[in-house]
Amino acid sequence: MEKKSDHGFSLVELIIVIGIMAILVAVMTPMLLKYIEKTNVSSDTQLADSVRQAFVAATTDARVLSDSASEPYFEKLESEDGMNVDSDSSFLGSKCIMRESVGDILGVPLNTLVDNMRSKHAPDTHVNVKLVNGQVVVTLTGTDITGKKDTSSSTPDNDIVVK
């Protein structure tokens, strides 16, 4: 009598393994997406804090305070709306010491300053900086503190604010 050699898996065994893997993927995907969103929120919060620290240092630097080219930006920072850093073309193109100081503190070249002040997962994020009672407040709009994927319906309640 000839022996049958079992050198592989049967079709039923393969189907069972594929079914188990599909169930595991279905269970793990929502948890993975939640962790990714938490990571994005954490990254944006760190970005806002870095920008805030850079502006705190820049606005207390004696060189910046004595620079006449930086005066208009102090006025914008103290205004009710603050300064939208990534869309303020005069700040981005200026040769003021405040801009240089912020770039130095963030450790980025001036030509990439704006790119380094945007969220990596929400490219249309806007960075707003203002001085409120002598305190620097940074707001990231276009990203969501709640960790939800949809940032198109960003509201002031969902913006990331670092004081």
C-alpha positions in Angstrom: 0.0 0.0 0.0 1.3 3.5 -0.9 1.4 6.2 1.7 0.0 9.6 1.0 2.4 12.5 1.7 1.0 15.5 3.4 3.4 18.3 2.4 1.0 21.3 2.3 -2.2 22.8 3.6 -5.5 21.8 2.4 -7.9 24.3 0.8 -10.1 24.2 3.9 -7.2 25.1 6.2 -6.2 28.0 4.0 -9.7 29.4 3.9 -10.0 29.2 7.7 -6.7 31.0 8.1 -7.7 33.7 5.6 -11.1 34.1 7.5 -9.4 34.5 10.8 -7.0 37.1 9.4 -10.0 39.0 7.9 -11.7 39.1 11.3 -8.5 40.4 13.0 -8.1 43.2 10.4 -11.7 44.2 10.7 -11.3 44.4 14.5 -8.0 46.2 14.5 -8.6 48.8 11.8 -10.8 51.2 13.8 -8.3 51.1 16.7 -5.4 51.8 14.4 -7.2 54.8 12.8 -7.9 56.2 16.3 -4.2 55.9 17.3 -3.2 57.6 14.0 -5.6 60.5 14.7 -4.3 60.8 18.3 -0.7 61.0 16.9 -1.8 63.7 14.4 -3.3 65.8 17.2 -0.2 65.3 19.4 2.0 66.3 16.5 0.0 69.5 15.8 0.0 70.4 19.5 3.8 70.0 19.6 4.0 72.2 16.5 1.9 74.9 18.0 4.0 74.8 21.2 7.2 75.1 19.3 5.9 78.1 17.3 4.7 79.6 20.6 8.1 79.2 22.2 9.8 80.6 19.2 7.6 83.7 19.3 8.0 84.1 23.1 11.8 84.1 22.7 11.7 86.4 19.7 9.3 88.9 21.3 11.5 89.1 24.4 14.8 89.4 22.5 16.4 92.8 22.9 17.6 92.8 19.3 14.0 92.2 18.1 12.6 94.8 20.4 15.1 97.4 19.1 14.6 96.5 15.4 12.4 99.1 13.6 11.6 96.6 10.8 9.9 94.3 13.4 7.6 97.0 14.8 4.7 96.4 12.4 4.7 92.8 13.3 4.4 93.6 17.0 1.4 95.7 16.1 -0.1 92.8 14.2 0.6 90.4 17.1 -1.1 92.8 19.5 -4.1 93.3 17.3 -7.4 91.6 17.9 -6.9 89.2 14.9 -3.3 88.6 15.5 -0.9 87.6 12.7 -1.7 84.7 10.4 2.0 83.7 9.9 1.7 81.5 6.9 -0.4 84.0 4.8 1.2 87.3 5.9 3.4 87.8 2.8 5.0 90.9 4.3 6.3 89.0 7.3 7.4 86.1 5.1 9.3 88.4 2.8 10.6 90.8 5.3 14.2 91.1 6.5 13.2 91.9 10.1 15.1 90.4 13.0 11.8 88.9 14.4 11.5 86.6 11.4 15.2 85.6 11.6 14.9 85.0 15.3 11.8 82.8 14.9 13.6 80.8 12.2 16.7 80.4 14.3 14.8 79.2 17.3 12.8 76.7 15.2 16.0 75.7 13.7 14.8 75.9 10.1 16.1 78.0 7.1 14.0 81.1 6.4 12.9 79.9 3.0 11.2 76.8 4.6 9.8 78.6 7.7 6.2 78.5 6.5 6.4 74.8 5.5 7.8 74.0 8.9 4.9 75.8 10.6 2.2 73.8 8.9 0.6 70.5 10.0 2.1 67.5 8.2 -1.2 65.8 7.9 -3.4 68.8 7.2 -1.6 70.9 4.6 -4.1 73.8 4.6 -3.5 74.4 8.3 -3.1 78.1 9.3 -1.0 79.4 12.1 -2.2 82.4 13.9 -0.1 84.1 16.6 -1.1 86.9 18.8 -0.2 88.6 22.1 -2.9 88.7 24.7 -2.0 90.5 27.9 1.7 90.0 27.1 1.2 86.3 26.6 1.8 84.6 23.2 -1.2 82.5 22.0 -0.8 80.2 19.0 -3.9 78.8 17.2 -3.8 76.2 14.5 -6.9 76.3 12.3 -7.7 73.6 9.7 -6.7 70.8 12.1 -8.9 69.2 14.7 -8.1 68.9 18.4 -10.9 66.2 18.8 -8.9 63.8 16.6 -11.6 63.5 14.1 -10.6 62.8 10.5 -12.8 65.5 8.9 -10.9 68.9 9.3 -13.1 70.6 6.7 -15.6 71.6 9.3 -13.1 73.1 11.7 -14.6 75.5 14.2 -12.9 77.7 16.8 -13.9 75.2 19.4 -11.9 72.4 17.6 -8.8 74.5 16.8 -5.6 73.7 18.6 -4.8 76.6 20.9 -1.5 76.8 22.9 -1.0 79.5 25.5 
